[in-house]
């Protein structure tokens, strides 16, 4: 994900798409994979969901 991830400490789906230069659907898939691997935590609910490094 790069240094911006570490500096900001959290990421939303839209920001992930922008950093990776992919669609929001692809970003969601990648963030979900990282979450299922236990590398990041999914926080919040609904439109307020964001991801943080464990």
N, C-alpha and C positions, 0 to 999 in steps of 0.2 A: 504494500500500500504506500510506502514511501515515508519520508520524514514529516510531511504535513500531518499524517495520522498521529505520530508520536507527539508532536508539538501541541496539537489541539486536544489530544486526549480522547476525543470521541468523534463519531462520524454518523451522519444520516445517509440514507439510501441515495438521495440526490447528489450529495457531495462525493460519495463513492463512485457514482456514474461519471461525474465530472472529472475526477482524478484519474480514473481508469480509461476514460474516453470510450465508454460503452453506454448502452441503454440502461434506463432505470431497472428494467426487468433483469438484465444481466447482472447489474450491481447487486440487486436483491439476492439473486442466486449465489453469487460469490460470497456475500456477507453471511448468508445462511449456512453455506458450507464451512466457513471459518468458525461460525458459532457452534455448529455440530461437532467440529473437531476439537472444541474446547479452547480455541485460541482467542476468542473474543466473547464478550457477554452482550446479550440483547437486553436493553433496558427500555422502560416506558411501555405505553399502549397506544394503539391506533396510529394517528398521524404523528404522535410524539415519540415514536420508536427511534432509538439511536443505539450505536454499538460502541463498546469500549474494550480496549486491550485488557486481558486478564493480568 
